[in-house]
Amino acid sequence: MRIRGKKQIILFHSLTEAFIPGPRARQRPLDDTRYTLDHFQTKLLRLADGFQTAEGARRAALRQQRLRNFYEAFPSDLEHG
C-alpha cells in the first residue's frame, strides 16, 4: 500500500513482506524513509516533549494522544476491515 506523493513512501510494512509480521517494526529496524507508520515512532510521537510553554505543551499532549490512538488502532483496523 502506498501513499500518493512525490516520494511514494509505503504506508506500512505488510504482513507478508519478507515474512516479518505486522506494520509496527517489532522485528526489524525502524525506517521512516520507507514506511510511514515508522515515522510515528521516530518523530511524531516524540514531538510533544519539545514544547516550551504550558499551553503549547497542553495542546501538543492532546494531539499526541490522538496520534497514539490512531497508531494503536491501525493494525486491528487492518485485520478487521
C-alpha positions as CSV (number, residue, x, y, z in Angstrom):
1,M,0.0,0.0,0.0
2,R,1.4,3.4,-1.0
3,I,0.6,7.0,-0.2
4,R,0.4,9.2,-3.1
5,G,3.1,11.8,-3.2
6,K,6.4,12.7,-4.6
7,K,8.3,10.2,-2.5
8,Q,5.8,7.4,-2.8
9,I,6.5,6.2,0.7
10,I,4.9,2.9,1.7
11,L,2.3,3.3,4.4
12,F,3.3,0.2,6.4
13,H,5.4,-3.0,6.2
14,S,2.9,-5.6,5.0
15,L,2.1,-8.7,6.9
16,T,3.7,-11.0,4.3
17,E,6.6,-8.8,3.1
18,A,9.8,-10.6,3.9
19,F,7.9,-12.8,6.4
20,I,8.2,-10.1,9.0
21,P,4.8,-9.8,10.8
22,G,2.9,-6.6,11.2
23,P,3.2,-2.9,10.4
24,R,4.9,-1.8,13.6
25,A,8.5,-2.8,13.1
26,R,8.8,-5.1,16.1
27,Q,11.2,-7.4,14.3
28,R,13.0,-5.0,12.1
29,P,14.8,-1.6,12.4
30,L,12.6,1.4,12.1
31,D,12.8,3.1,8.7
32,D,10.6,6.1,8.2
33,T,12.1,6.8,4.8
34,R,10.3,3.6,3.6
35,Y,7.3,3.2,5.9
36,T,5.0,6.0,7.0
37,L,3.9,4.3,10.3
38,D,7.6,4.1,11.3
39,H,7.5,7.9,11.3
40,F,5.1,7.8,14.2
41,Q,7.8,6.2,16.4
42,T,10.8,8.0,15.0
43,K,9.3,11.5,15.2
44,L,5.5,12.2,15.6
45,L,5.0,10.5,19.0
46,R,8.0,12.5,20.4
47,L,7.1,16.0,19.3
48,A,5.1,16.9,22.4
49,D,8.2,16.7,24.5
50,G,9.7,19.7,22.8
51,F,7.0,22.3,23.6
52,Q,8.2,25.1,26.0
53,T,5.0,26.9,27.0
54,A,2.3,25.4,29.2
55,E,-0.4,26.0,26.6
56,G,1.8,24.6,23.8
57,A,2.6,21.5,25.9
58,R,-1.1,21.0,26.7
59,R,-2.1,21.2,23.1
60,A,0.7,19.0,22.0
61,A,-0.2,16.4,24.5
62,L,-3.8,16.3,23.2
63,R,-2.6,15.9,19.7
64,Q,0.0,13.3,20.6
65,Q,-2.8,11.2,22.3
66,R,-4.9,11.4,19.1
67,L,-1.9,10.2,17.1
68,R,-1.2,7.4,19.6
69,N,-4.8,6.3,19.5
70,F,-4.7,6.1,15.7
71,Y,-1.3,4.3,15.7
72,E,-2.5,1.8,18.3
73,A,-5.8,1.1,16.5
74,F,-4.4,0.9,12.9
75,P,-3.3,-2.8,13.0
76,S,-6.6,-4.0,14.3
77,D,-8.4,-1.9,11.6
78,L,-6.3,-3.7,9.0
79,E,-7.3,-7.1,10.4
80,H,-11.0,-6.4,10.8
81,G,-11.5,-4.2,7.8
